[in-house]
Amino acid sequence: MVLGLLLALLFLLPVMQNVLSTLGINVAPGTLWLAPVYYAFCIPAYVALFSLDRLLAAIRNNEVFTLRNIRFLRIISWCCAAVALILVIGVFCSGLVALFLIIPAVIAAFFGVILRVVKNLFAAAVALKDENDFTI
């Protein structure tokens, strides 16, 4: 559902600007830089959402501590880092207009770090599980 909403917004962003202008609501010219930031943001967001869906499906199938899940956690953490970087670049490209993007950038970076910690915990659990599987 979230993937569909993100996809709809991806195609509706130019249309929304035209609809707003026909309704008499002028879109400030200073906000036009948001479109490239949003489109660049969508790439890691799609990858992260797809990986999260695969991770949750594996957990639902009782496949918790596997190398595949570690890979999904790694992908999601790198996507969070990419989103943080895209938002910070958006702030620097727009100047003081986009200071409101700093908070989501910090949140994305924080989630990336937390996911790396969880990924390392999963890796340690997989190593312990493999060691226990070989013990008689």
C-alpha positions as CSV (number, residue, x, y, z in Angstrom):
1,M,0.0,0.0,0.0
2,V,2.8,2.4,0.9
3,L,4.6,1.5,-2.3
4,G,1.5,2.3,-4.3
5,L,1.1,5.6,-2.6
6,L,4.7,6.5,-3.2
7,L,4.3,5.5,-6.8
8,A,1.2,7.6,-7.2
9,L,2.9,10.6,-5.7
10,L,5.8,10.1,-8.0
11,F,3.6,10.6,-11.1
12,L,1.2,13.1,-9.5
13,L,3.8,15.7,-8.4
14,P,3.9,17.6,-11.7
15,V,0.1,17.3,-12.0
16,M,-0.4,18.7,-8.4
17,Q,1.5,21.8,-9.3
18,N,-0.7,22.4,-12.4
19,V,-3.9,21.8,-10.3
20,L,-2.8,24.2,-7.6
21,S,-2.0,26.9,-10.2
22,T,-5.4,26.4,-11.9
23,L,-7.1,26.8,-8.5
24,G,-5.4,30.1,-8.0
25,I,-2.9,28.9,-5.5
26,N,0.5,30.1,-6.7
27,V,3.4,27.7,-6.0
28,A,6.4,29.7,-4.9
29,P,9.2,29.6,-7.4
30,G,11.6,28.9,-4.6
31,T,10.0,25.6,-4.0
32,L,10.6,24.1,-7.4
33,W,13.9,22.6,-6.3
34,L,11.8,20.2,-4.1
35,A,10.9,18.0,-7.2
36,P,14.4,16.7,-7.9
37,V,15.0,16.1,-4.2
38,Y,11.7,14.2,-4.1
39,Y,12.6,12.1,-7.2
40,A,16.1,11.3,-5.9
41,F,14.5,10.4,-2.5
42,C,12.1,7.9,-4.1
43,I,14.9,5.6,-5.4
44,P,16.3,4.6,-1.9
45,A,12.7,4.8,-0.5
46,Y,11.5,2.1,-2.9
47,V,14.5,-0.1,-2.3
48,A,14.1,0.2,1.4
49,L,10.3,-0.5,1.4
50,F,10.8,-3.5,-0.9
51,S,13.6,-4.9,1.3
52,L,11.5,-4.3,4.4
53,D,8.6,-6.2,2.8
54,R,10.9,-9.1,2.0
55,L,12.3,-9.0,5.6
56,L,8.9,-9.1,7.1
57,A,7.8,-11.9,4.8
58,A,10.8,-14.0,5.9
59,I,10.1,-13.3,9.6
60,R,6.5,-14.3,9.1
61,N,7.8,-17.6,7.7
62,N,9.9,-18.2,10.8
63,E,13.1,-17.5,9.0
64,V,14.5,-15.0,11.5
65,F,18.3,-15.4,11.8
66,T,19.4,-16.0,8.3
67,L,22.0,-14.4,6.0
68,R,19.3,-13.2,3.7
69,N,17.7,-11.1,6.5
70,I,21.1,-9.6,7.4
71,R,21.4,-8.6,3.7
72,F,18.0,-6.9,3.9
73,L,18.9,-5.1,7.0
74,R,22.1,-3.9,5.4
75,I,20.3,-2.7,2.3
76,I,17.7,-0.8,4.4
77,S,20.4,0.9,6.5
78,W,22.3,2.0,3.4
79,C,19.0,3.4,2.0
80,C,18.5,5.4,5.2
81,A,22.0,6.8,4.8
82,A,21.3,7.6,1.1
83,V,18.1,9.4,2.1
84,A,19.9,11.4,4.7
85,L,22.6,12.4,2.2
86,I,20.0,13.4,-0.4
87,L,18.2,15.6,2.1
88,V,21.4,17.3,3.3
89,I,22.4,17.9,-0.4
90,G,18.9,19.4,-0.9
91,V,19.4,21.8,2.1
92,F,22.8,22.9,0.8
93,C,21.5,23.4,-2.8
94,S,18.5,25.5,-1.7
95,G,20.1,27.6,1.0
96,L,18.1,28.7,4.0
97,V,14.8,27.8,2.3
98,A,15.1,24.2,3.1
99,L,16.2,24.2,6.7
100,F,13.1,22.1,7.5
101,L,14.8,19.1,5.8
102,I,17.5,19.0,8.4
103,I,15.3,17.2,10.9
104,P,14.2,14.4,8.5
105,A,17.9,14.0,7.5
106,V,19.0,13.5,11.1
107,I,16.2,11.1,11.7
108,A,17.1,9.1,8.6
109,A,20.8,9.0,9.6
110,F,19.8,7.9,13.1
111,F,17.6,5.1,11.8
112,G,20.5,4.0,9.5
113,V,22.8,3.7,12.5
114,I,20.2,1.8,14.6
115,L,19.6,-0.6,11.7
116,R,23.4,-1.2,11.4
117,V,23.5,-2.1,15.1
118,V,20.5,-4.5,14.6
119,K,22.2,-6.0,11.5
120,N,25.3,-6.6,13.6
121,L,23.3,-8.3,16.3
122,F,21.6,-10.5,13.7
123,A,25.0,-11.4,12.3
124,A,26.2,-12.4,15.7
125,A,23.1,-14.4,16.3
126,V,23.5,-16.2,12.9
127,A,27.1,-17.0,13.9
128,L,26.0,-18.5,17.2
129,K,23.2,-20.4,15.6
130,D,25.6,-21.9,13.0
131,E,28.1,-22.8,15.7
132,N,25.3,-24.5,17.8
133,D,24.1,-26.4,14.7
134,F,27.5,-28.0,14.3
135,T,27.8,-29.0,18.0
136,I,26.8,-32.5,18.7
